Amino acid sequence: MSNKDFNTLYRELEKKVELLEKGELPLEEAVKTYTEGQELIKLLNEKLNKAREQMVVTDKSEQKEPEK
């Protein structure tokens, strides 16, 4: 699941939230859906953190370039 892009994971999370908000799932399925949603949140946060780190590295490397 982690090889999916951010937008795909986010859409999956939205679908799970919608299912849970309807309140029509049996308890066991609701718990499973909730747990899957938590895993999606974890993956999304990891992808965001990685993107932030890349931005910081890029920003630092641009600042170190000598002026022409």
Stockholm file with secondary structure:
# STOCKHOLM 1.0

chainA/1-68         MSNKDFNTLYRELEKKVELLEKGELPLEEAVKTYTEGQELIKLLNEKLNKAREQMVVTDKSEQKEPEK
#=GR chainA/1-68 SS CTTSCHHHHHHHHHHHHHHHHHTCSCHHHHHHHHHHHHHHHHHHHHHHHHHHHHHHHHHHHHHHSCCC
#=GC SS_cons        CTTSCHHHHHHHHHHHHHHHHHTCSCHHHHHHHHHHHHHHHHHHHHHHHHHHHHHHHHHHHHHHSCCC
//
